[in-house]
Amino acid sequence: MAAGAGALALPSFFPGYTHAQSSEPIRLGFQLHRTGIGASYGRWYERTATAALKVLNEAGGINGRPVEIIFEDDGTDPARGAEVFGKLATQSNCDLVFGALFSHVVIGTAPRAAELKVPYLVCSEGHHVASGMLNRWTLQPGITDVKSQVQGMAPWVAGNLGKKVTMIFPDFAFGHDHRDYFTAAIAAQGGEVIAQIAIPPTETSFTRYFPQIPAETEVIYHVMVGPAVLTFVKELGEFYGSGARPQLFGFIDSLEAVDIASPGLEFLEGSHFWEGHPRVKQADASEHEVFYRAAVGVDDNGASVTDPADVATYAHMFSTWETLFVIKAGMEAAGYQGPADRQKLVEAIEAMTEFAESREHPQGAKTFNGKTHQAFGLQSITQVQGGKLIRVHQTSLEDGYYPDEVDYTSQSF
């Protein structure tokens, strides 16, 4: 089944809910990083999901029924994540749960999904889903994983920036995925990771780590997360000053929710970043991207239309929008009526193969591997030019493909 739905109808053609077998709302639980190290992401994940919900309900909901999203804060904590999942599934009577980003929360929660037999659609990037670590009830259809991302970009990094790489990454599952898969990907291009610097994700100062960077480093690959990311990039600039330094290739995680024009970040001019969805509206932005950006309330620079200092986590938050529309497509394909159809819903999503670029999928076209429960999409490399992130390279879908490591469809429910 091709999952990509067509463009949404105009408002005057939106159907109502009168033909549904039940007028009872479909309730979707959202595992939200409202507090903890993921709070900046959680704020924008909530806004994005709420905007998508409005669009979805104005188009008639799902199977003719209105849809509600119930948000619960998991504190960006694995134990709390499992508790929140249970609360949403058993007390709030949600049909499924989606939304989690941080890898350690997803890994800590997924066993609860299998125990309760409730679909868990994560908006993360870790390789934990496609690796086979989790279970048949856990899927990642709205965003690519780190293994795919770094495999797609390593050839460009090796060919344009250098082959002797020092990696700086957070010391938990997400960072370990970068460590493992980029090390392999750059080696396949004739490069080498000559140093790996793991930093606790709750660290607040980073200067003491930078002397560990070998002098022969050609490229610093950095990917940091949490509330201290601005401190990280400022201190990295202070460490090198105005002298010579290696090329910088950063995952935008190191700058998510941070204004690139912030004082102290001038040294980033000319450096490069990975972005899943470019923060700055690009010259060739599609009509779907324009619609999405306006619906969520983000200006051309990637900040809130009501507060230019409120910078979006734009490279990641599209995943909540796209995942909601995958849920819609899956429920409609399964003829979903209630909890008794949860297994049918998972099987319907497993049968999906592609998502066309559309209002429902504004980040771009994707393919979906039902065996591994993982989506594959386009990646962008942007360069800081005049204080703005301008795309200089986009991968193909095929660049990110890798052999299957699991077949969840062969596992029992």
N, C-alpha and C positions, 0 to 999 in steps of 0.2 A: 504493500500500500504506500503510495506516495503521500507524505504527510502534509506537504505545503498547501495550505488553503489559498484560495484566490484573494485578491484585494478586497478589503472590507467594503460593503455596500455604503452608499450615501445614507445619511440619517433618515431621509424620508422613506427609505425602504427597509428600515430596521424592523424585524418582526417583534411581536410581543411575546408574552409567556403563556398565552391562552391555550396553546396546543400541546403543552407538556403533559405527560401522564401525572406528574406531581408538580404543584406550584411551590413546594418546599425548596428553599435555596440549597444549592450545592455549597458545602462548606469546605474551604481549603485552608489547612493550617500552614502558617509560615513561621519557620524557625529563624528568628531574627537576632542578629548580632547588634542589639540596641546598646549594650554596654560591653566593657572589656576592650581588648586590643582591636577588635573588628568594628568598633562603633562607627567610625567614619564611613565604612562600607554599609553598615546596617542602615544608617540614616538614608542613604540614597537607594538602597535596595527596597526599603519600604516605600519611598516616593515613586520609584519606578513600577513596582508591583501595583500600587494604588492607581497609577495612571493607566496601566494596562487593563486593570479591572474595569475602569470606567469605559474604556473603549470596547471591551468585551461585552459588558452588560448593555451598552447602547446598541450593540449589534445583535441583541437577543439572548445573551447568556450562553449556556451550554445545554443542548438538547431542549431548548425552549424554557429553561429554568434560570432564574437569577443566580448569581454566584456571589458568595461572601468570602473574604479572606480574614482569618483570625490570626493576628500577630502575637507572638509570645517571645519575650526576651530570653535568650539562652546564655547571656553573659560572655559569649565566645568561649565557652567552657565545655569540655566533652561530657562531664558528668551531668551538668545542668542541661546540656543538649538532649541527652537521653530522657531526662525527666520531662522536659518540655514536649518532646515528641509524644511521650505517653499521655501527658495531659491533653494535648491537642487531639489525639486519636480516641481516647476513652472518655474524657470529661467534656470536651467541646464537640465531640461527635463529628470530627472532620473526616471527610472521605479520603483524604491523603494529606501528606505534609511535603512542603518544598521550601527552598530558599537558602539553605545553609551554604556558606562560602568556605570558612576556614577548615583545613583538612583534618585537624585533630578533632574537631567537633563532628565532622561527617563520620570519621572512623569510629568515634565513641558512640555515635547514635545508630549507625546502620544495624547492629545486632538487635536493637529494640524494634526496628521496622520488621525484621524477619520474624521476631517473636510474636508480634501483634498481627502480622500479615497485612500490613498497611503500606501502600506505595510511598516511596521516599525519593523525590526528585531533587537532586542537589544541584546547586548553582556554584559549584566549586571548580577548581582546576587541577586538583591532584590526580595522580595516575591510579589512585586507590580503586576506583570503580573498574576501569578497563584492565587492571592488573589481575583481577579475580579475587582480590582481598575481601570483597564484601559479599553481597548476596543478590538473589534474583529480584528482591523487592526494591533495590536501590538502583537508580538510573541517573545518567547525566546527559540529557538530550539538548541542553540549551547553551553549552559552552564547551570549548575544547580543553584537553588536558595538557599538562606541562610537557609530557613526552612528545606529543604532537607539535606543540609550539616550538620547542627548542630544536627539534629535528628539522622543522621547516626553515628556521632562521640561521642555523649554524653555517650553511654554505655561504650566506651573504656576509656573516661576521668574519669568517676565515678569509674570504676573498677580498674584503674591503677594509677591515680594521686590523687584523693581525691573527697570529696563530698561537702565541704564548699567552695564556689566559690565567688571570687570578680571579677566583670566584669569591664573592662575599654574599652570604645568604643566611636566612633565619634558621636557627637550629631546632626545627621541628619538621613534621612530615612534608609540608609544602616545599621547604627549603631543601630537604633531602632529595626530593624529586628533581629539583634543578641540579643539584650536585651530581646525581647519578646519571641523569639522561643527557644533560649538556656535556658532561665529560665524555660520554660515549659518542655523542653527535659531533663534537669538534674533532675527536680522534678520527672519525670517519672522513673528515676533510683534511687530514694530515696535520691537524693542530694538537695542542696539548694543554691540559689544565695543570699549571705548574704549582699552584697553591690553592688551597681551599680554606676559607676563613668562615667558620660558623659562629653566629652571634645570637645569643638568647633573644627571642622576639620581644621581651619586656625590657631590654636594655635601653638606657636613656642617654648614654654618652658613648662615643665610638672611637675617639681619638687613639686610645691605647691599642686598638686593633690594627691600625693602618701601617705601623712599622713592620708588620708581618708580610706586607706586599713585596715580593722579590723585585730587585732592581731591573731584572731583565724582562719584566712583564710588559707585554705589548698592548693588552686589552684588560681592563678591569670590568668584569661582569658582575653587576650588583643587582640584588633583588631583596629589598627590605620591606617589612610590613609593620603596622602598628602606629601608635600616636607619636613616635619620635622620628618619623621618616624625614621631616624637615631638618631636624638636628643632624641626622645622618648625612644628608647631602651637603649641608653647610660645613660640617666638620671635615668631610672629604675634600671640599674645596679649600678650606683653610690649611689642610695638611700639605697640599701641593702648591698653594699660593699661586703666584704668577709665572712660576717656572715651568719647565718641561714636565709632562706627565703622560702616562699611557692613554690610549684611546679609551673612552668610557662607553660601555654598552649597558644600559640599565633596563630592567623590566620596570614599567611605569608604576608598579607597586611601590617603588622607592619614592614616588612623587604623587601617588594618588591623593586626591583631596587637598593638594598643595598647589598654590599659585606659582607657576614657573617664573613669574616676574617678581617673586619675593626677594627682598634684599639678601645678598649673600649667595645667590644662585647664578650670578652672572657667568661663573666659570663653566656652566653647563652649555653655553653657546657652542654650537657645532657638534655636540655629543648626540648620541643616538639612544632611542628607547624602543622597546617592544610595546605595542598597544593592541589589545584585542579589538578595540573600537576607538578610533582616533578621537581624542578629546576636543580638538579644534575642528570645526566644520571645514572639511576639505573642499577644494575648488570643484571636484567632480562628485560631490555628495548627491546621492540618489534621492528621488522624491520620497522614498520610504524612510530614509534617514532624516530628511527634513521633517516629515510628519512625526516621527518618533521623538526627535529632539524637542519639538514644540509641545507635544503631549506631556512630556515629562517636566518641561519647564526649564530647559537648559539653553543658554545663549550660544552664540557662535564660538566663544572662547572656552566653553565647557564649564561654565559656572551657572548658578541659579539666575534666572531672569530677574528675580527680585533682589538679589544680593550678589554682586560680582566677587565678593570675598568668599562666598560659599561654593567652593570648587567641587565638582562632581567626581565620583569614582567611576568615570565614564567607560573605562576600558573593561569593566567587569559587570556593571549593573544591567546591561542589556540582557544578561542571562536570565534575570527574573521575568522580564517581559516575554522573551522568547519561550521560556519554559511554561509560562501560563498558557500560551497559545498551543504548545504541544499537548498540554493537558486537555485543552478544548478539543483538539483534533482526535486525541486518543479516546476521550469519553464518547465522542460522537461516533467514531468507528466501532466502539465496543457496545454502543447502545446503552451506555451506563445509566442506571437508575438509582443505585445505592450501594452500600458496602458489600452486598453479595456479589457485585460485579467487579470487585477490586482486581481479582486475578485476570479477568477478561481485559481490564484496562491495561495491565502490564503487558499482556500478550499483544494487544493492539499496538502499543508503542514499540514493542520488539519487532513488529512487522513493518515499521516505517523504514524508509530507505533514504529519503532526501527531503530537504526543506528549501523551497525556492526563496530567493530574496524577495521580500514583500513587506507590507506593514507589520505583519506578524513576525517577520525575521529581518529586521532592518540592518543588523550587523553584516549580513551577506548570506549567500547560499551556503548550505551545509549538507553533508551526508551523515547518515546515522547508521551505526553498526548495531543491529539488534542483538547479536551474540555477545558483544562486549558491553552493551548499554552505554556507548560513548559516541558523542557527536564529533565531527571533524569540520573545521571551518577555516576561513582565511585569517592570516596574521598580517599585521602592518608593522613596518619599521619606520619610525619617524625621526626627524632630526630637528634639533632646536635651531631655528633660523629666525633671527630678529625677535627672540623671546617667544616664539610660537612653535608648536610641534607640527611639522610639515612632513607628510608621508613621502618617503623616497623609495620604498620597496613594499610590494605586497606579495605574499606567497600564494601558491596555488593550493587547491584542496589536496591534490596528490602529494605535495611536498610533505604533508603531515601524516600520511598513512604509515602504519607499521603492522606487522603480522599480529594476528589475534593471540592473546595470551589466556583467554578463557572463553567458554561458551555457556553463558548463563541459561540459555534456552534448554540446555540438556539437564539442568538441575531441577529438582522438584520444588514445589512451592511450600 
